[in-house]
Amino acid sequence: MASIGTRQIYVAVVGTGGVGRVVLTQLEALAHRYLSHPSSPANISLVYASRSSRCLISQSYQPLKLQTWEQELEQSQTSPLSTTPLLDYLRQAPGRAVLIDNTSSQSIAETYPVFLQHGISVVTPNKKAFSSDLPLWDSIFSAAANGSASDPHAAGHVFHESSVGAGLPVICTLKDLLETGDIVTRIEGVLSGTMSFLFNSFMPASGTGSSFSAEVKKAKELGFTEPDPRDDLNGLDVARKLTILARIVGMKVASPASFPVQSLIPEELETVSSGEEFVSRLPEFDAKIEAVRKEAQDEGKVLRYVGTIDVHQGTLEVGLRKFDPSHPIGGLKGSANIINFYTKRYGGEGGSPLVIQGPGAGAEVTAMGVTADLIRVLGLLQ
């Protein structure tokens, strides 16, 4: 059993579909382990859970049942709290509180500084919070205990591992490199599971792929793209992740629109009315990217959609690049992500970079990153 002096932590989960549902499953297992372990850092009380149309809320701050939350939420007639009432509710909790935001909401992201200022920690995979205009990034970390808060003991902590690479240890590894005095010179990688799947199929390291439009159609049917594939092919998702990594390194990147990002959407299809129309008309434009594939084939290389940060030059770039099939990026398979860190310790003077590779999308691995961040917060709130 957890010790009598173990701190009670009150958790609110916003967004309970997909990733959020898995987070709550992992939270149930975590809470059970903590209750049965005498040295656990905290007892976890789920006191609020919401989706777009309804919520569960414990007005007494007694824990909601993690075993039955989904059925109870389905039956709830209570509308979700907007951010200000949610802030007030968590401020009045009888102990420290944590907000887990599993949404991609810009409006919720913009309230993180206020939650943090009032001692409420934030755990989230929401890329928009950390890749939008630079002032929001500055506001978040100026308010956070693990940033530059004026009173770090009273402020909340913020962690966002899953905003880049889902559950892959990308952000924590980069921070460890920097905090131990390493010098990061370059970061490059395939940061989108969708783009990875597309180009590993379109131009595999061995064998041949179908036309680009056929690969896009297949990826959509298999669920690897957004309902409208243009939301992947415009490169913004990769640009957001690259912005986050560059800011962690210390680069003052204004926004994901402030550096070159190659869109793979034909100009003529940018304004078509639906994703279905886009997919149906994409074969009309295969010839252009087919010429790029042939050029790479003639050089004995493969195409990959890559994000690159050159720290010394102060530049970021997202787009197609050619790689030897034997290169770790060129030999990538499936929908895996890969991130290469070139630093003074890793990759200097012709050495090998530090490589992180694995699934970079999916509810299970993304939720794992969120839950791991929650564990970090629980340890810091002792």
N, C-alpha and C positions, 0 to 999 in steps of 0.2 A: 504494500500500500504506500501511496505517496505520504511524505511526512506532514505533520500537522502544520508546520510553518510554510508549506509550499504555497506560492502565490497563485491567486486565481486570475486568469486572463480571460477577458470577455471578447468574443470574436463575432464580427459581422461579415457576412458573405454577400456581396452584390454580384449577381450573375450566376445562375445555378444550372444552366444548360451546358452541354459539352464539357469544356474544361472545368467549369464550376461544379458539375455533378461529381466528377472524379476527385476534385479537391475535397469535397465533403466526404466521400468514401475514404480517402486517405486520412482525413481529419478524424473520422471515427476510430480508425485503427490507432492513430497517434494518441488520441485522448485515452483510449483503453490502455495502451502501453504506459503512459505517464501515470495513470491511476494505480497501476500495479507495481510501479518501480519506486523504491524509497528515495532515490536521488534525483527524481525528475525535476526539471526547472520550474514547472508550472502545472496547474490543473486548467484544462481548456473548457470554457463554457461557450457553446454556440448560443447566441442570444438573438440573432437576426439573420434571416436569409431571404433574399428577394430575387425575383425575375421581373420582366418588364411590366407585368400586369397585376402582380400580387406579392404578398410577403408574409412571412411568419415573424412575429416579434414577441419577446418575453418582456412584458412591462415590469415584472418583478425582478428581472435579471437572473431568474433561475434558468438553468440550461434547458434548451430545447432538446428533444430526443433525436440524436444523430441516426438512430436506427430507422426512424419513421418520418424524417423531415420531408421526404419527397411526396409521400401520400398526404401529409398534413398540409403542405404548401399547395398541392393540387386542389384541396378542398377549401382553402382559405378564401375569404371574401374581402380581406384587408388589402388596400392599395399600398404599393411600396412608398416608403418615405422619400421625399426629395432630399437633396444633400444637406440643407440647413437643419431640418428636423432630425435627420440621421446623425449629424454632428452633435446636436444638443442631446440626443438620446445617449450616444456613446460618452459624451462628457460627463453625464450623470451616473455612469456605471460605477459600482462600488470598488473598482480596481482599474488597472490599466487595460486599455482596449486596443484591438487590432482590426483594421479594415482590410478585408481581402477583396479587391476589385478585379473580377474576372471579365469585365467588359472591355470594349474598345472605345468607350465613350470619351470624347474630348471634353465635354462639360464636367464629367466627374473628375477627370484628370486635372482640370484647372482648379479644383477645390483641394487638392492634396496639401498645398502649403497651409491652409487653414486647419485641416485635421492635424497635421504635424505640430503646428504651433500650440495646439491644445492637448498635446501629449498622446495623441492617437497615432499608432504606427500604421504604416501602409505597406501592404504586400500586393504585388500586381504583375501580370504579364502585359499590361497595356502599353504598347509602344508609343502611343501618341503623347503620353505624359512626358516622355524623355527625348522625343525627337521633333516636337513642334518647335515653335519659335524659342530662341535661346533664353529670353526672359523667364519663361515658365520653368525651364531647367534650373536657372539661377534661383528662382523663388522656392522651388521644392527643396533644394539642397541648402539654402540659407535657413530654412525652417527646420531641417532634420537634425536629430541628435548625431547621426553619422555623417553630417555635413558640417555646416558652420553656424549652427544655432547658438544664440547668445547664452542660452541656459540649456545645455545638452541633457541635464538630468530631468528637466521638465518636458522636453520635446519628444516627439515620436521618432521612430526609426523608419527608413524607407528602403525596401529592397525590390529589385525588379529583374532577377536573373532570367526569367522566362521571356523577357522582352526581346532577347536575342538568342536564337538557337534552342528555344523551348527548354528542355531539361538538361541540355549540354552545359558543362561548367565553363562557359565562355567568359561571362562578366567577372565571376569570382577569380578565375585564373588571371585575367588581365589585371585586376586590382592587386592580386598577390605579386605579380611581376613588378608593378609600379611601387607598391609599398615596401618591397624588399630591395629597392634601389636599382632594379634593372632599367635599361633604357630601350624603349620600344621604338624601332625605326620604321617598320612597315607591317601592315596587316592586310592579308588578302584572303578571300575565300568565297565559297558558294554558300550564300546565306538564305536561300529560299528553297524549301522542299519542292515547291512547284517547278521552279526553273531548273532545279537539279534533275527532277524526273524528266522534264521535257527534253533537255539537251543530252542527258544520258541515254535517252531513247532515240532522239533525232540523229545523234552522232555518237554511238557507243565506242568505247575504246577498241573493241573488236567487232566486226560485223557491220551491217548497215541498217539504218532506220528508214522509216517511211517519210513522206512529205511532212513539212512543218505543220501544215493545217491538220493533217491526219493525226499527228502526235498531240496537238492541242485538243482535238476532239476526244481522243482516247483519254487524255489526262482529265478532262472535264467529266467524262462518263465514269471514271474511276474515283472521282471525288478529290483529285489532287489540286484542282483549281477552285477559285471562287465561282459562284453561279454565273457571273460574268467574267470570263477569263481576262478581260482587259484590266481588271483590278490587280492581276498578277503581272501581265505583260507590260504594264507601264513602268515597272521597275521601282515604284514608290516603296513597296515593302522592303526591298533590299536597301534602298536609300535611307529609310528610317533606321534600320539596324546599323548601317554604317555610321550614321550620324551619332547614334548612341555610343558606339565604340570610340569614335574620334573624340567625343566630348569627355569620355572617361580618361583618355590619354592626356587631355588638357587643351585640345584644339577648340577654338571658339567658332563652331559651325553654326551659322545663323539659322539654317533650316534645311530639310532634305531637298529643297528646291534651289539651294545656293551653290550646287556643284553639278557637273555633267552627269546625267542619267539617261542611258540609251533606252528609249521606248521601242518595243517590238510590235507596236500597234501600227498598221498601215494608216497613213494620214487620212485616207478616204473612208476608213472604218471607225475613226475616233468618235463620231457622233451618231452612229447607227443606234436604233431605238432599244435594242436588247442584246443580251449575251447570245441568244439563239441566232439572231440575224448575223451577229459578228462571226460566229463559228461557221454558219452556212456560206458566208461570202469570203472567208479567209483563203480558200483555195485559189481565188483569183490573184492572189499576191504571193504565191509560193515561189515564183521564179527569182525574186530578189534575194531571199534568204538561201535559196538553193545555190545561187552563184557564190555566196559567202561560204557555204558548206564545201563546194567543189574546190574553192581556193585553198581552204584548210586541208582538204584531202590531198591536193597536189603537193602540199608541203609536208605531208605525213603527220598532220596534227588534227586535233579535235577542237570543237567549239564548246566553251563553257561560259555561262553568264555569271560574272564575278564582280564583287565589290573590292576596291583597293584603296587603302589609306597610305600615303607616303608622308610620314610624320615630318621628316626633314624638309621636304618641299612644301608642306602645309596644304597638300592637295588630296581630294577624294574623287573617286570616279566609279561609276557603275556601268557595266556593259559587257558585250561579247569580247572574249579574248581567246587566242589560240594556245593550246598546250600540247606537249608531247603526250601520247597515250600512257607513257610510263610515269609521268608526273602524277603526284597524289591527286591533284585536281582533275587532271585528264582521265585518270583511271577510276573516277568516282562511279558508283553504281546506284540504281534505284533513286530514292528521293533523299539520300543522305546529304547533310550539310558537312562542310569542312572549313575550318578556319586555321590559317597559318599565322603565327606570331613570330616575326623576325625581330630579335632584340640583340643587345650586346652579348647576352649569355647564350641565346639560341639563334643560330643562323648567321652569326657574325663571321666574317672572314671565310665565307664559303661553306659554313657548317649547316646543319639541318635546323629548320625552324621548329618551334613547338607546335605540334599539330593536334587539333581537337576535331574528332570526326564521329558522326553518328546521326541518328534520327533527329531532325530539326523541326519536326511538326508532329501533331497528333495530340489528342486529349490526354492520354496517359503520361507521356513524357513532359508535356507542358505543365500538367498538374503536379508532377513530381518536383519540378523546379519551384513552383509556387509553395508547395508544402515545405520544401527544404528552406526556403526563405523565411517561412513562418517559424521554423525551428530556430533559425538564427536570431530572430526577434525575441523569441521566448527566452533564449539564453541571455540576451542583453538586458531584458527587463527584470532580471533577478534583483 
